[in-house]
Amino acid sequence: MSKIFGSSGRVSDPLSNVGLLVGIIGLVLTSILWLYYFQPGSQILGSYSEQVGRGGALHDQMEVLAAVFGVMAVISGIGASLGGRGRGSSVAALIFGLAALSYPVLTYLNVFTRGLPSPI
């Protein structure tokens, strides 16, 4: 059968694409928080660097956003793979979501109270 309106027969999977997008955003936020945990004097965010440090207002907001985006990515990745069409984007959404949850979950569980040596 010929192509209809130029379609190749592939269907879009918007749920896994949304999961991938929010997973990447959550991963970026968590990566910034990890960077400022191990290198508190870092100046990557310029004038906002003081607020990203532990106890700053921006730190708490970024931590909550990373947790929310991580949960959204994990739920989207699971939901996209339930239909049996599990593709690379749903797996990536799961991985990025779990990575985005690393800093908020470990902070919530008070793993950082003991203090970890810097691996850098």
C-alpha positions as CSV (number, residue, x, y, z in Angstrom):
1,M,0.0,0.0,0.0
2,S,1.3,3.4,-0.8
3,K,2.1,6.1,1.7
4,I,-0.8,8.3,2.7
5,F,0.1,11.9,3.0
6,G,3.8,11.1,3.3
7,S,3.4,9.0,6.5
8,S,5.9,6.2,7.0
9,G,3.6,4.3,9.3
10,R,5.4,5.4,12.4
11,V,3.3,6.8,15.2
12,S,4.4,9.5,17.6
13,D,4.8,8.7,21.2
14,P,4.2,12.0,23.0
15,L,4.2,10.5,26.5
16,S,7.8,9.2,26.2
17,N,8.9,12.5,24.5
18,V,7.5,14.5,27.4
19,G,9.1,12.2,29.8
20,L,12.4,12.6,28.0
21,L,12.2,16.4,28.1
22,V,11.3,16.6,31.8
23,G,14.0,14.0,32.6
24,I,16.6,16.1,30.9
25,I,15.5,19.2,32.7
26,G,15.5,17.4,36.0
27,L,18.9,15.9,35.3
28,V,20.4,19.3,34.5
29,L,19.0,20.7,37.8
30,T,20.4,17.7,39.8
31,S,23.8,18.0,38.1
32,I,24.0,21.7,39.1
33,L,23.1,20.7,42.7
34,W,25.7,17.9,42.7
35,L,28.3,20.3,41.3
36,Y,27.7,22.9,44.0
37,Y,27.7,20.2,46.7
38,F,31.2,19.0,45.7
39,Q,32.6,22.3,44.6
40,P,30.8,25.0,46.7
41,G,33.0,27.8,45.3
42,S,32.0,27.1,41.7
43,Q,30.9,30.2,39.8
44,I,29.0,28.5,36.9
45,L,25.7,30.4,37.6
46,G,27.5,33.7,38.1
47,S,25.8,36.0,40.5
48,Y,23.3,33.3,41.6
49,S,26.1,31.0,42.8
50,E,25.7,32.1,46.5
51,Q,22.0,31.2,46.4
52,V,22.6,27.7,45.0
53,G,24.9,26.8,47.9
54,R,23.5,24.7,50.7
55,G,20.7,26.5,52.5
56,G,20.1,29.1,49.8
57,A,16.7,29.9,48.5
58,L,17.5,28.9,45.0
59,H,19.0,25.6,46.2
60,D,15.7,24.6,47.8
61,Q,13.7,25.5,44.7
62,M,16.0,23.7,42.4
63,E,15.9,20.6,44.6
64,V,12.0,20.5,44.6
65,L,12.0,21.1,40.8
66,A,14.5,18.3,40.3
67,A,12.3,15.9,42.3
68,V,9.1,16.9,40.5
69,F,10.7,16.6,37.1
70,G,12.3,13.3,38.1
71,V,9.0,11.8,39.2
72,M,7.3,13.0,36.1
73,A,9.9,11.5,33.9
74,V,9.8,8.1,35.7
75,I,6.0,8.0,35.5
76,S,6.0,9.0,31.8
77,G,8.6,6.4,31.0
78,I,6.6,3.7,32.8
79,G,3.4,4.8,31.2
80,A,4.9,4.9,27.7
81,S,6.3,1.4,28.0
82,L,3.1,-0.1,29.3
83,G,1.5,-0.2,25.9
84,G,4.1,-2.6,24.7
85,R,5.7,0.0,22.5
86,G,8.7,0.6,24.8
87,R,11.3,2.5,22.7
88,G,14.5,4.2,23.4
89,S,12.9,7.4,24.5
90,S,10.9,5.7,27.3
91,V,14.0,3.9,28.6
92,A,15.9,7.2,28.5
93,A,13.1,9.0,30.3
94,L,13.3,6.3,33.1
95,I,17.1,6.6,33.4
96,F,17.1,10.4,33.3
97,G,14.2,10.5,35.8
98,L,16.0,8.2,38.2
99,A,19.2,10.2,37.9
100,A,17.3,13.5,38.5
101,L,15.9,12.0,41.7
102,S,19.4,11.1,43.1
103,Y,20.1,14.4,44.8
104,P,16.7,15.1,46.2
105,V,16.2,11.6,47.5
106,L,19.6,11.4,49.1
107,T,19.1,14.8,50.7
108,Y,15.7,13.7,52.1
109,L,17.2,10.6,53.5
110,N,19.9,12.7,55.3
111,V,22.7,10.8,53.6
112,F,24.7,14.1,53.4
113,T,24.8,14.7,57.2
114,R,27.9,12.6,57.5
115,G,29.7,14.5,54.8
116,L,31.2,12.8,51.7
117,P,34.7,13.4,50.5
118,S,35.0,15.2,47.1
119,P,35.7,12.7,44.2
120,I,37.0,15.6,42.1
